[in-house]
Amino acid sequence: MLRIVVAELPGQVTLKLEGSLAGPWVVELEHAWRAARPKLAGRSLGVDLTAVDYVDEAGKYLLALLSRDRAQVTAAGTAMTELVRTIAEDWPLREK
């Protein structure tokens, strides 16, 4: 299960995730991301993984897409912090 809370601040819109980013919940995050994009109005997008306990391969790919779209992905704990660090190295998505 995944809970997504949207926090709108003057300089940033943050998608705060709680639970597992896996299976059908990856699609839910994609929907939340696409819904948040038009509301940014010059603000940055943040993705807060501090309360996420598991990310599957589809979730990692979506996080890589979010990173490529300049989202600021933050995490806590050894596993999630390492995941965020390796996304740029292991998922080098480049715009053509």
C-alpha positions in Angstrom: 0.0 0.0 0.0 1.1 3.5 -0.7 -0.1 6.8 0.7 0.6 10.0 -1.2 0.2 13.4 0.4 0.7 16.6 -1.7 2.2 19.4 0.3 2.2 22.8 -1.5 4.6 25.4 -0.2 5.5 28.8 -1.8 8.7 27.4 -3.4 8.0 23.7 -3.8 5.2 21.1 -4.3 6.2 17.9 -2.5 4.8 14.4 -3.0 5.2 12.7 0.4 5.1 8.9 0.1 4.4 6.4 2.8 4.5 2.6 2.3 5.7 0.6 -0.7 6.3 2.0 -4.1 5.5 -1.2 -6.0 3.0 -2.8 -8.3 -0.1 -0.8 -8.9 1.1 1.9 -6.5 3.7 3.0 -9.1 0.8 4.0 -11.4 -0.7 6.0 -8.5 2.5 8.0 -8.1 2.6 8.6 -11.8 -0.9 10.0 -11.7 0.0 12.2 -8.7 3.1 13.5 -10.5 1.1 14.3 -13.7 -1.6 16.0 -11.6 1.0 18.1 -9.8 2.9 19.3 -12.8 0.4 21.9 -14.0 0.2 23.3 -10.4 3.9 23.9 -10.1 3.8 27.5 -11.6 7.5 27.9 -11.4 7.9 25.9 -8.2 10.1 22.9 -7.9 8.8 19.4 -7.4 10.0 17.3 -4.5 9.5 13.6 -3.8 9.9 12.6 -0.2 10.7 8.9 0.3 11.5 9.2 4.0 8.5 6.9 4.9 8.9 4.4 2.0 10.0 0.9 2.9 10.3 -0.8 -0.5 10.6 0.2 -4.1 10.3 -2.3 -7.0 12.0 -2.0 -10.4 9.0 -0.1 -11.9 9.1 2.3 -9.0 12.9 2.8 -9.5 12.2 3.6 -13.2 9.5 6.1 -12.3 11.8 7.8 -9.7 14.5 8.0 -12.5 11.9 9.7 -14.7 11.0 12.1 -11.9 14.7 12.9 -11.4 15.2 13.5 -15.1 12.2 15.9 -14.9 14.2 17.7 -12.2 12.3 16.5 -9.2 14.2 16.6 -5.9 14.1 13.1 -4.4 14.9 12.9 -0.7 15.1 9.8 1.5 16.1 8.7 4.9 17.7 5.4 6.1 20.5 3.5 4.5 18.5 1.6 1.9 16.4 4.4 0.6 19.3 6.9 0.6 21.4 4.4 -1.4 18.5 3.9 -3.8 18.3 7.6 -4.4 22.1 7.8 -4.9 22.2 5.0 -7.4 19.2 6.1 -9.5 21.4 8.6 -11.3 24.2 6.0 -11.9 22.1 2.9 -12.7 19.3 4.6 -14.6 21.0 7.2 -16.7 18.0 8.4 -18.7 19.1 11.0 -21.1 16.9 13.3 -23.3 17.7 13.0 -27.0 
